[in-house]
Amino acid sequence: MAKDARVIVTLECEVCKSRNYQTEKNTKLQKERLSLKKYCKKCKKNTLHKETK
């Protein structure tokens, strides 16, 4: 069987520090931390969400 390179990561809002989203990333292709612009329910606006440990 092949090893699975996909890992579930949690995204945290940079403004209010709430952890709103979970997504998958391929560790073989992307070594650095993931950062996406997503909608935060707590801030009620689009903010930058970064991967947490």
C-alpha positions in Angstrom: 0.0 0.0 0.0 1.1 3.5 -0.7 1.6 6.0 2.1 -1.0 8.7 2.3 0.6 12.2 1.9 -2.5 14.1 2.9 -2.8 15.6 6.4 -5.7 17.3 8.0 -4.7 20.8 9.2 -6.6 23.5 11.2 -6.8 27.1 10.1 -6.8 29.9 12.6 -8.0 33.5 12.1 -5.1 36.0 12.4 -7.4 38.7 13.8 -9.4 37.0 16.5 -7.4 33.7 16.8 -10.5 31.5 16.5 -10.0 28.2 14.8 -12.8 28.1 12.2 -11.8 25.7 9.4 -10.2 22.3 8.8 -8.7 21.3 5.5 -6.3 18.9 3.9 -2.9 19.5 2.4 -0.4 17.3 0.5 2.8 17.2 2.5 4.9 16.0 -0.4 4.1 19.0 -2.5 3.7 21.7 0.1 6.2 21.9 2.9 5.5 25.4 4.2 2.5 26.4 6.2 -0.8 27.0 4.5 -2.5 30.5 4.6 -5.8 31.2 2.9 -8.1 34.2 2.9 -11.4 32.9 4.4 -14.6 34.3 6.0 -14.5 34.5 9.8 -17.9 34.2 11.5 -16.6 35.9 14.6 -15.1 38.9 12.8 -17.8 39.0 10.2 -15.4 39.7 7.4 -12.8 38.0 5.2 -9.5 37.6 7.0 -6.2 35.7 6.6 -6.3 32.2 8.1 -3.1 30.4 8.8 -2.3 26.8 9.5 -1.8 25.9 13.2 0.3 23.1 14.7 
